[in-house]
Amino acid sequence: MDPLSYVSIAYASYYLALQALGRGRWQGWGFCLEDEAALQLSRRPPDPGGGAHGRLDIVIDPAALRGYRWFLGQIYGYPEGGVYFGVPLSNFAGWFLVALILILALQYLASVPAPAYIRDWGRRTFPCQTLLGPALYLGILGFNLGMTFLIGETRLEWAGVFIFLPFLTWLALKHLPGSGQVW
């Protein structure tokens, strides 16, 4: 399951980074990035997406390490333990490195022109589709924070809340209808 989770979290982190870097606008019930194509096709460094990916692991890995206390089960462990809720710092560096590679691959795939009959096959546009990646990211974050609450790991939960709250508050205020994009 790890390879699938890495790719889906990389996708969600990539689009969350696009939301943070780009300028968006509301059109009725829909939200779109004004410069989404430019952001996707650019050779911007993958650091923001990699950072978002690695930051999510700050909540995921300690919660998963305690999987024996919820339905996940004990799927792994660290023999030497670690300084952050039993997780070694090398784990977070590894997540960041893998995220950089995956996001570079996503940037490459977004920049390769596909023939129209393949690119448009089964494609539908709908309001707020640019928010799917960030919604997935927030869903993963919310699930893991919820699990830390349910298993009684309040220190881990509050650490996650305080790590994410400033950035997510800024991002929400940046894209609020009528915000004027002054950020």
PABA-815297 format. One line per field, with one value per residue: residue number from 0; residue in three letters; x, y, z of N, C-alpha, C in turn. Coordinates in nm, 4 decimals, always signed. Each point is the difference from the previous one (the first is absolute). Layout:
N
resi	NUM  ...
resn	ALA  ...
n.u	X  ...
n.v	Y  ...
n.w	Z  ...
ca.u	X  ...
ca.v	Y  ...
ca.w	Z  ...
c.u	X  ...
c.v	Y  ...
c.w	Z  ...
END
This chain:
183
resi	0  1  2  3  4  5  6  7  8  9  10  11  12  13  14  15  16  17  18  19  20  21  22  23  24  25  26  27  28  29  30  31  32  33  34  35  36  37  38  39  40  41  42  43  44  45  46  47  48  49  50  51  52  53  54  55  56  57  58  59  60  61  62  63  64  65  66  67  68  69  70  71  72  73  74  75  76  77  78  79  80  81  82  83  84  85  86  87  88  89  90  91  92  93  94  95  96  97  98  99  100  101  102  103  104  105  106  107  108  109  110  111  112  113  114  115  116  117  118  119  120  121  122  123  124  125  126  127  128  129  130  131  132  133  134  135  136  137  138  139  140  141  142  143  144  145  146  147  148  149  150  151  152  153  154  155  156  157  158  159  160  161  162  163  164  165  166  167  168  169  170  171  172  173  174  175  176  177  178  179  180  181  182
resn	MET  ASP  PRO  LEU  SER  TYR  VAL  SER  ILE  ALA  TYR  ALA  SER  TYR  TYR  LEU  ALA  LEU  GLN  ALA  LEU  GLY  ARG  GLY  ARG  TRP  GLN  GLY  TRP  GLY  PHE  CYS  LEU  GLU  ASP  GLU  ALA  ALA  LEU  GLN  LEU  SER  ARG  ARG  PRO  PRO  ASP  PRO  GLY  GLY  GLY  ALA  HIS  GLY  ARG  LEU  ASP  ILE  VAL  ILE  ASP  PRO  ALA  ALA  LEU  ARG  GLY  TYR  ARG  TRP  PHE  LEU  GLY  GLN  ILE  TYR  GLY  TYR  PRO  GLU  GLY  GLY  VAL  TYR  PHE  GLY  VAL  PRO  LEU  SER  ASN  PHE  ALA  GLY  TRP  PHE  LEU  VAL  ALA  LEU  ILE  LEU  ILE  LEU  ALA  LEU  GLN  TYR  LEU  ALA  SER  VAL  PRO  ALA  PRO  ALA  TYR  ILE  ARG  ASP  TRP  GLY  ARG  ARG  THR  PHE  PRO  CYS  GLN  THR  LEU  LEU  GLY  PRO  ALA  LEU  TYR  LEU  GLY  ILE  LEU  GLY  PHE  ASN  LEU  GLY  MET  THR  PHE  LEU  ILE  GLY  GLU  THR  ARG  LEU  GLU  TRP  ALA  GLY  VAL  PHE  ILE  PHE  LEU  PRO  PHE  LEU  THR  TRP  LEU  ALA  LEU  LYS  HIS  LEU  PRO  GLY  SER  GLY  GLN  VAL  TRP
n.u	+0.0809  +0.1245  +0.0313  -0.1177  +0.0320  +0.1220  -0.0489  -0.0976  +0.0881  +0.0836  -0.1022  -0.0470  +0.1240  +0.0125  -0.1243  +0.0328  +0.1184  -0.0702  -0.0840  +0.1064  +0.0536  -0.1177  -0.0583  -0.0978  -0.1113  -0.1007  -0.0683  -0.0867  -0.0417  +0.0656  +0.1095  +0.0796  +0.1105  +0.0353  +0.1040  -0.1007  -0.0255  +0.0191  -0.0729  -0.0888  +0.0079  +0.0041  +0.1197  -0.1057  +0.0801  +0.0148  +0.0804  -0.0864  -0.0111  +0.1320  +0.0008  -0.1032  +0.0638  +0.1181  -0.0628  -0.0639  +0.1221  +0.0106  -0.1150  +0.0225  +0.1300  -0.0037  -0.1030  +0.0637  +0.1009  -0.1074  +0.0161  +0.0783  -0.0161  +0.0043  -0.0895  +0.0996  +0.0225  +0.0822  +0.0227  +0.0576  +0.1293  +0.0498  +0.0976  +0.0558  -0.1210  -0.0529  +0.0451  -0.0720  -0.0556  +0.1275  -0.0076  +0.0979  +0.0827  +0.0777  -0.1048  -0.0004  +0.1311  -0.0231  -0.1029  +0.0772  +0.1026  -0.0764  -0.0504  +0.1240  +0.0382  -0.1002  +0.0240  +0.1289  -0.0359  -0.0752  +0.1012  +0.0790  -0.0813  -0.0084  +0.1302  -0.0219  +0.0007  -0.1237  -0.0171  -0.0747  +0.0032  +0.1230  +0.0439  -0.0911  +0.0530  -0.1300  +0.0492  -0.0320  -0.0475  +0.0278  -0.0916  +0.1007  +0.0191  +0.0459  -0.1112  -0.0026  +0.1152  -0.0240  -0.1149  +0.0682  +0.0839  -0.1020  -0.0520  +0.1187  +0.0217  -0.1242  +0.0114  +0.1247  -0.0383  -0.1042  +0.0831  +0.0850  -0.1090  -0.0452  +0.1299  -0.0361  +0.0523  -0.0409  +0.1161  -0.0104  -0.1241  +0.0307  +0.1020  -0.0813  -0.0888  +0.0955  +0.0374  -0.1251  -0.0429  +0.1222  +0.0554  -0.0811  +0.0196  +0.1305  +0.0037  -0.0758  +0.0706  +0.1038  -0.0731  -0.0228  -0.1282  +0.0427  +0.0950  -0.0203  +0.0348  -0.0030  -0.0061
n.v	-0.1204  -0.0103  -0.0759  -0.0575  -0.0101  -0.0367  -0.0719  -0.0504  -0.0155  -0.0503  -0.0642  -0.0375  -0.0313  -0.0566  -0.0430  -0.0412  -0.0402  -0.0535  -0.0412  -0.0406  -0.0502  -0.0505  +0.0668  -0.0028  -0.0407  +0.0566  -0.0941  +0.0741  -0.1252  +0.0401  -0.0713  +0.0902  -0.0622  +0.1267  -0.0466  -0.0884  +0.0287  +0.1277  -0.0204  -0.0727  +0.0855  +0.0754  +0.0442  +0.0409  +0.0323  -0.1296  +0.0916  +0.0926  -0.0738  -0.0084  +0.1293  +0.0191  -0.0760  +0.0546  +0.1169  -0.0568  -0.0430  +0.1271  -0.0113  -0.0382  +0.0191  +0.1007  +0.0394  -0.0221  +0.0580  +0.0673  -0.0574  -0.0543  +0.1321  -0.0206  +0.0063  +0.0881  -0.0176  -0.0854  +0.0944  +0.0750  +0.0165  +0.0796  -0.0884  +0.1061  +0.0016  +0.1104  +0.1191  -0.0258  -0.0143  -0.0336  +0.1057  -0.0664  +0.1007  -0.1068  -0.0428  +0.1141  -0.0115  -0.1276  +0.0347  +0.0975  -0.0843  -0.0974  +0.0918  +0.0448  -0.1257  -0.0330  +0.1125  -0.0271  -0.1247  +0.0489  +0.0814  -0.1045  -0.0830  +0.1036  -0.0063  -0.1307  +0.0561  -0.0292  -0.0980  +0.0819  -0.1057  +0.0045  +0.1244  +0.0020  -0.1212  -0.0011  +0.1086  +0.0379  +0.1169  +0.0459  +0.0720  +0.0746  -0.0439  +0.1248  -0.0177  -0.0914  +0.0416  +0.1301  -0.0357  -0.0696  +0.1014  +0.0851  -0.0848  -0.0154  +0.1308  +0.0280  -0.0990  +0.0355  +0.1274  -0.0416  -0.0797  +0.1035  +0.0679  -0.0887  -0.0064  +0.1255  +0.0202  +0.0650  -0.0352  -0.1171  -0.0082  +0.0542  -0.0851  -0.0934  +0.0323  +0.0144  -0.1135  -0.0438  +0.0396  +0.0477  -0.1049  -0.0872  +0.0728  +0.0151  -0.1297  -0.0262  +0.0848  -0.0603  -0.1098  +0.0696  -0.0201  +0.0867  -0.0920  +0.0141  -0.1199  +0.0540  -0.1301
n.w	+0.0000  +0.0467  -0.1081  +0.0262  +0.1278  -0.0356  -0.1000  +0.0749  +0.0978  -0.0914  -0.0574  +0.1186  +0.0320  -0.1190  +0.0072  +0.1222  -0.0474  -0.1012  +0.0947  +0.0682  -0.1114  -0.0351  -0.0955  +0.0859  -0.0586  +0.0613  -0.0626  +0.0629  -0.0240  -0.1065  +0.0188  -0.0557  -0.0324  +0.0121  +0.0637  +0.0049  -0.1279  +0.0268  +0.1081  -0.0676  -0.1008  +0.1051  +0.0072  +0.0666  +0.0992  +0.0181  +0.0533  -0.0470  -0.1084  -0.0107  +0.0301  -0.0830  -0.0875  +0.0241  -0.0060  -0.0988  -0.0280  +0.0372  -0.0634  -0.1262  -0.0020  +0.0879  -0.0737  -0.1151  +0.0622  +0.0347  -0.1166  +0.0920  +0.0128  -0.1318  -0.0953  -0.0085  +0.1271  +0.0575  -0.0918  +0.0925  +0.0158  +0.0885  -0.0228  -0.0529  -0.0519  +0.0415  -0.0357  -0.1088  +0.1174  +0.0169  -0.0796  -0.0647  +0.0131  -0.0131  +0.0683  +0.0660  +0.0121  +0.0275  +0.0773  +0.0470  +0.0054  +0.0469  +0.0816  +0.0159  +0.0064  +0.0807  +0.0644  -0.0095  +0.0298  +0.0983  +0.0311  -0.0144  +0.0657  +0.0816  -0.0254  -0.0008  -0.1213  +0.0310  -0.0880  -0.0723  -0.0836  +0.0464  -0.0181  -0.0960  -0.0108  +0.0167  -0.0523  +0.1208  -0.0259  +0.1188  +0.0659  +0.0344  -0.1239  +0.0014  +0.0696  -0.0984  -0.0503  +0.0216  -0.0566  -0.0897  -0.0133  +0.0015  -0.0887  -0.0587  +0.0020  -0.0364  -0.0874  -0.0299  -0.0066  -0.0684  -0.0670  -0.0074  -0.0284  -0.0898  -0.0290  +0.0218  -0.1192  +0.1063  +0.0523  -0.0594  +0.0420  +0.1175  -0.0026  -0.0495  +0.0915  +0.0922  -0.0563  -0.0114  +0.1159  +0.0223  -0.0598  +0.0569  +0.1089  -0.0240  -0.0340  +0.1047  +0.0743  -0.0561  +0.0107  +0.1085  -0.0319  -0.0911  +0.0073  -0.1288  +0.0388  +0.1186  +0.0062
ca.u	-0.0809  +0.0854  +0.0153  -0.1244  -0.0179  +0.0977  -0.0436  -0.1204  +0.0374  +0.0774  -0.0986  -0.0705  +0.0975  +0.0303  -0.1098  -0.0039  +0.1056  -0.0501  -0.0933  +0.0771  +0.0820  -0.0784  -0.1085  -0.1278  -0.1162  -0.1298  -0.0974  -0.1229  +0.0288  +0.1241  +0.1287  +0.1036  +0.1278  +0.0140  +0.1211  +0.0250  +0.0832  +0.1360  +0.0599  +0.0255  +0.0994  +0.1246  +0.1056  +0.0148  +0.0526  -0.1073  +0.0122  -0.1248  -0.0765  +0.0753  -0.0162  -0.1360  -0.0009  +0.0753  -0.0703  -0.1126  +0.0547  +0.0169  -0.1192  -0.0305  +0.0893  -0.0209  -0.1310  +0.0099  +0.0873  -0.0874  -0.1090  -0.0488  -0.1051  -0.1182  -0.0225  +0.1113  +0.0843  +0.1444  +0.0538  +0.1439  +0.0520  +0.1380  +0.0677  +0.0683  -0.0909  +0.0331  -0.0185  -0.1319  -0.1028  +0.0501  +0.0374  +0.1296  -0.0009  +0.0369  -0.1235  -0.0575  +0.0886  -0.0306  -0.1272  +0.0209  +0.0768  -0.0893  -0.0995  +0.0630  +0.0091  -0.1352  -0.0547  +0.0710  -0.0661  -0.1301  +0.0256  +0.0367  -0.1198  -0.0886  +0.0572  +0.0042  -0.1289  -0.0621  -0.0944  -0.1315  -0.0934  +0.0355  -0.0105  -0.1386  -0.0807  -0.0612  +0.0265  -0.1124  +0.0328  -0.1059  +0.0430  +0.0904  +0.0821  +0.1371  +0.0068  -0.0018  +0.1264  -0.0001  -0.1027  +0.0586  +0.1029  -0.0683  -0.0650  +0.1032  +0.0400  -0.1103  -0.0128  +0.1092  -0.0193  -0.1120  +0.0451  +0.0822  -0.0951  -0.0725  +0.0855  +0.0437  +0.1313  -0.0331  +0.1212  +0.0246  -0.1064  +0.0230  +0.1192  -0.0459  -0.0860  +0.0813  +0.0871  -0.0783  -0.0968  +0.0384  +0.0030  -0.1340  -0.0755  +0.0467  -0.0476  -0.1445  -0.0207  +0.0483  -0.0950  -0.1366  -0.0629  +0.0125  +0.1233  +0.0774  +0.1309  +0.1074  +0.1011
ca.v	+0.1204  +0.1184  +0.0694  +0.0695  +0.1168  +0.1017  +0.0660  +0.0806  +0.1143  +0.0902  +0.0714  +0.0958  +0.1014  +0.0788  +0.0942  +0.0943  +0.0969  +0.0863  +0.0944  +0.0961  +0.0828  +0.0640  +0.0940  -0.0601  +0.0878  -0.0657  +0.0303  -0.0609  -0.1086  -0.0647  +0.0617  -0.0444  +0.0702  +0.0842  -0.0344  -0.1418  -0.0584  +0.0515  -0.0622  -0.1410  -0.0204  +0.0675  -0.0796  +0.0433  -0.1093  -0.0763  +0.0128  +0.0223  -0.1244  -0.0946  +0.0425  -0.0339  -0.1466  -0.0356  +0.0531  -0.0894  -0.1170  +0.0352  -0.0502  -0.1367  -0.1058  -0.0346  -0.0636  -0.1356  -0.0753  -0.0452  -0.0724  -0.1075  +0.0553  +0.0200  -0.1084  -0.0212  -0.1090  +0.0279  -0.0344  +0.0245  +0.0604  +0.0475  -0.0647  +0.0989  +0.1094  +0.1275  +0.1164  +0.0602  -0.0985  -0.1324  -0.0053  +0.0653  +0.1125  -0.0501  -0.0370  +0.1206  +0.0353  -0.0952  +0.0381  +0.1218  -0.0357  -0.0736  +0.0962  +0.0820  -0.0811  -0.0197  +0.1264  +0.0244  -0.0851  +0.0622  +0.1187  -0.0462  -0.0524  +0.1124  +0.0808  -0.0774  +0.0124  -0.1251  +0.0196  +0.0456  -0.1093  -0.0622  +0.1015  +0.0342  -0.1198  -0.0131  +0.1177  +0.0892  +0.1121  +0.0328  +0.1062  -0.0328  -0.1192  +0.0266  -0.0202  -0.1427  -0.0358  +0.0496  -0.0690  -0.1294  +0.0294  +0.0314  -0.1224  -0.0848  +0.0668  -0.0096  -0.1389  -0.0339  +0.0750  -0.0635  -0.1256  +0.0304  +0.0368  -0.1197  -0.0905  +0.0701  +0.0636  +0.1423  +0.0798  -0.0139  +0.0723  +0.1438  +0.0318  +0.0074  +0.1183  +0.1215  +0.0004  +0.0269  +0.1091  +0.1277  -0.0089  -0.0215  +0.1239  +0.0929  -0.0446  +0.0253  +0.1446  +0.0402  -0.0370  +0.0336  +0.0904  +0.1418  +0.0292  +0.0963  -0.0575  +0.0913  -0.0784
ca.w	+0.0000  +0.0049  -0.1292  -0.0357  +0.0858  -0.0396  -0.1236  +0.0235  +0.0826  -0.0860  -0.0818  +0.0859  +0.0413  -0.1198  -0.0242  +0.1109  -0.0298  -0.1083  +0.0622  +0.0795  -0.0887  -0.1049  +0.0283  -0.0355  -0.0017  +0.0102  -0.1048  +0.0512  +0.0944  -0.0397  +0.0303  -0.0934  +0.0060  -0.1182  -0.0732  +0.0262  -0.1051  +0.0155  +0.1191  -0.0248  -0.1041  +0.0334  +0.0621  +0.1391  +0.0814  +0.0642  +0.1458  +0.0745  +0.0034  +0.0824  +0.1388  +0.0422  +0.0099  +0.1196  +0.1173  +0.0291  +0.0692  +0.1408  +0.0673  -0.0437  +0.0471  +0.1408  +0.0171  -0.0547  +0.0903  +0.1078  -0.0656  +0.0870  +0.0858  -0.0819  -0.0944  -0.0919  +0.0487  +0.0084  -0.1314  -0.0015  +0.1218  -0.0050  +0.1127  +0.0832  +0.0331  -0.0609  +0.0859  -0.0183  +0.0290  -0.0348  -0.1410  -0.0227  -0.0950  -0.1331  -0.0678  -0.0615  -0.1113  -0.1071  -0.0596  -0.0788  -0.1200  -0.0904  -0.0480  -0.1046  -0.1221  -0.0533  -0.0495  -0.1262  -0.0990  -0.0302  -0.0817  -0.1340  -0.0654  -0.0313  -0.1075  -0.1239  -0.0698  -0.0425  -0.1103  +0.0481  +0.0236  +0.1279  +0.1042  +0.0282  +0.0175  +0.1315  +0.0817  +0.0255  +0.0872  +0.0933  +0.0907  +0.1118  -0.0205  +0.0436  +0.1450  +0.0319  +0.0640  +0.1370  +0.0794  +0.0349  +0.1008  +0.1263  +0.0454  +0.0600  +0.1239  +0.0949  +0.0445  +0.0910  +0.1244  +0.0681  +0.0599  +0.1177  +0.1048  +0.0446  +0.0771  +0.1205  -0.0176  -0.0085  -0.0289  -0.1436  -0.0697  +0.0107  -0.0792  -0.1392  -0.0171  +0.0017  -0.1182  -0.1212  +0.0129  -0.0626  -0.1460  -0.0542  +0.0212  -0.1031  -0.1308  -0.0060  -0.0123  -0.1323  -0.1047  +0.0378  -0.0962  +0.0317  +0.0733  -0.0769  -0.0307  +0.0427  +0.0710
c.u	+0.0849  +0.0168  -0.1250  -0.0188  +0.0985  -0.0490  -0.1220  +0.0316  +0.0837  -0.0932  -0.0677  +0.0932  +0.0349  -0.1096  -0.0197  +0.1069  -0.0420  -0.0971  +0.0758  +0.0787  -0.0831  -0.1011  -0.1284  -0.1105  -0.1252  -0.0872  -0.1296  +0.0344  +0.1341  +0.1241  +0.1005  +0.1262  +0.0161  +0.1182  +0.0372  +0.0913  +0.1445  +0.0703  +0.0356  +0.1144  +0.1346  +0.0991  +0.0262  +0.0585  -0.1140  -0.0003  -0.1331  -0.0860  +0.0686  -0.0108  -0.1378  -0.0132  +0.0705  -0.0689  -0.1180  +0.0477  +0.0227  -0.1205  -0.0226  +0.0875  -0.0143  -0.1358  +0.0038  +0.0881  -0.0796  -0.1217  -0.0560  -0.1124  -0.1267  -0.0021  +0.1152  +0.0838  +0.1463  +0.0647  +0.1500  +0.0410  +0.1428  +0.0733  +0.0656  -0.0927  +0.0426  -0.0378  -0.1387  -0.1064  +0.0409  +0.0455  +0.1341  -0.0102  +0.0367  -0.1240  -0.0605  +0.0850  -0.0258  -0.1302  +0.0171  +0.0722  -0.0881  -0.1050  +0.0583  +0.0053  -0.1377  -0.0577  +0.0734  -0.0626  -0.1365  +0.0175  +0.0351  -0.1232  -0.0967  +0.0522  +0.0057  -0.1344  -0.0500  -0.0900  -0.1404  -0.0941  +0.0324  -0.0225  -0.1447  -0.0898  -0.0498  +0.0168  -0.1247  +0.0491  -0.1206  +0.0524  +0.0885  +0.0855  +0.1452  +0.0153  +0.0000  +0.1276  +0.0086  -0.1058  +0.0496  +0.1033  -0.0645  -0.0737  +0.0975  +0.0441  -0.1081  -0.0185  +0.1074  -0.0078  -0.1162  +0.0393  +0.0869  -0.0890  -0.0695  +0.0861  +0.0610  +0.1381  -0.0185  +0.1225  +0.0329  -0.1052  +0.0244  +0.1254  -0.0390  -0.0845  +0.0851  +0.0978  -0.0782  -0.0875  +0.0455  -0.0038  -0.1396  -0.0894  +0.0382  -0.0561  -0.1504  -0.0283  +0.0429  -0.1058  -0.1457  -0.0625  +0.0111  +0.1278  +0.0889  +0.1408  +0.1142  +0.1151  +0.1196
c.v	+0.1264  +0.0680  +0.0753  +0.1250  +0.1105  +0.0774  +0.0872  +0.1219  +0.0988  +0.0820  +0.1085  +0.1137  +0.0929  +0.1032  +0.0972  +0.1079  +0.0935  +0.1034  +0.1081  +0.0954  +0.0835  +0.1000  -0.0643  +0.1028  -0.0847  +0.0469  -0.0688  -0.1030  -0.0660  +0.0790  -0.0519  +0.0816  +0.0788  -0.0424  -0.1465  -0.0615  +0.0470  -0.0636  -0.1455  -0.0202  +0.0631  -0.0992  +0.0518  -0.1145  -0.0728  +0.0131  +0.0237  -0.1257  -0.1050  +0.0339  -0.0332  -0.1504  -0.0448  +0.0456  -0.0899  -0.1240  +0.0275  -0.0476  -0.1483  -0.1035  -0.0303  -0.0665  -0.1437  -0.0887  -0.0557  -0.0747  -0.1143  +0.0488  +0.0339  -0.1047  -0.0267  -0.1203  +0.0424  -0.0430  +0.0255  +0.0579  +0.0462  -0.0575  +0.0996  +0.1125  +0.1278  +0.1140  +0.0619  -0.1086  -0.1407  -0.0155  +0.0705  +0.1103  -0.0445  -0.0430  +0.1206  +0.0467  -0.0922  +0.0324  +0.1229  -0.0326  -0.0738  +0.0951  +0.0885  -0.0760  -0.0188  +0.1279  +0.0441  -0.0834  +0.0574  +0.1246  -0.0396  -0.0490  +0.1114  +0.0814  -0.0738  +0.0117  -0.1373  +0.0287  +0.0307  -0.1150  -0.0752  +0.0986  +0.0251  -0.1206  -0.0104  +0.1204  +0.0853  +0.1137  +0.0296  +0.1065  -0.0556  -0.1234  +0.0233  -0.0159  -0.1480  -0.0439  +0.0522  -0.0671  -0.1383  +0.0176  +0.0252  -0.1211  -0.0949  +0.0578  -0.0149  -0.1411  -0.0343  +0.0779  -0.0584  -0.1304  +0.0267  +0.0409  -0.1240  -0.0946  +0.0685  +0.0623  +0.1516  +0.0863  -0.0045  +0.0766  +0.1508  +0.0426  +0.0135  +0.1224  +0.1262  +0.0075  +0.0442  +0.1235  +0.1316  -0.0040  -0.0141  +0.1214  +0.1031  -0.0382  +0.0255  +0.1488  +0.0510  -0.0236  +0.0245  +0.0887  +0.1449  +0.0351  +0.0986  -0.0471  +0.0924  -0.0749  -0.0183
c.w	+0.0000  -0.1353  -0.0429  +0.0845  -0.0375  -0.1219  +0.0246  +0.0870  -0.0808  -0.0887  +0.0824  +0.0417  -0.1155  -0.0245  +0.1148  -0.0216  -0.1127  +0.0554  +0.0763  -0.0891  -0.0967  +0.0511  -0.0482  -0.0034  +0.0061  -0.1148  +0.0402  +0.1065  -0.0291  +0.0367  -0.1005  +0.0224  -0.1278  -0.0857  +0.0194  -0.1051  +0.0125  +0.1191  -0.0264  -0.0980  +0.0332  +0.0581  +0.1406  +0.0792  +0.0714  +0.1520  +0.0713  +0.0094  +0.0851  +0.1470  +0.0535  +0.0204  +0.1277  +0.1276  +0.0380  +0.0754  +0.1477  +0.0823  -0.0327  +0.0695  +0.1486  +0.0262  -0.0509  +0.0870  +0.1180  -0.0555  +0.0808  +0.0909  -0.0779  -0.1098  -0.0963  +0.0408  +0.0027  -0.1312  -0.0110  +0.1346  -0.0228  +0.1209  +0.0963  +0.0461  -0.0706  +0.0912  -0.0114  +0.0150  -0.0456  -0.1439  -0.0182  -0.1053  -0.1410  -0.0784  -0.0727  -0.1181  -0.1185  -0.0700  -0.0885  -0.1302  -0.1009  -0.0577  -0.1096  -0.1318  -0.0627  -0.0580  -0.1259  -0.1119  -0.0380  -0.0862  -0.1425  -0.0747  -0.0387  -0.1175  -0.1335  -0.0700  -0.0458  -0.1193  +0.0550  +0.0295  +0.1293  +0.1135  +0.0408  +0.0228  +0.1435  +0.0899  +0.0107  +0.0873  +0.0872  +0.0944  +0.1113  -0.0222  +0.0393  +0.1510  +0.0385  +0.0712  +0.1427  +0.0885  +0.0425  +0.1101  +0.1366  +0.0559  +0.0681  +0.1336  +0.1069  +0.0533  +0.1025  +0.1305  +0.0804  +0.0679  +0.1232  +0.1174  +0.0573  +0.0827  +0.1222  -0.0069  -0.0156  -0.0285  -0.1491  -0.0792  +0.0038  -0.0750  -0.1471  -0.0266  -0.0067  -0.1168  -0.1231  +0.0074  -0.0631  -0.1530  -0.0576  +0.0199  -0.1054  -0.1364  -0.0150  -0.0162  -0.1367  -0.1068  +0.0382  -0.1070  +0.0459  +0.0729  -0.0748  -0.0329  +0.0372  +0.0653  -0.0857
END
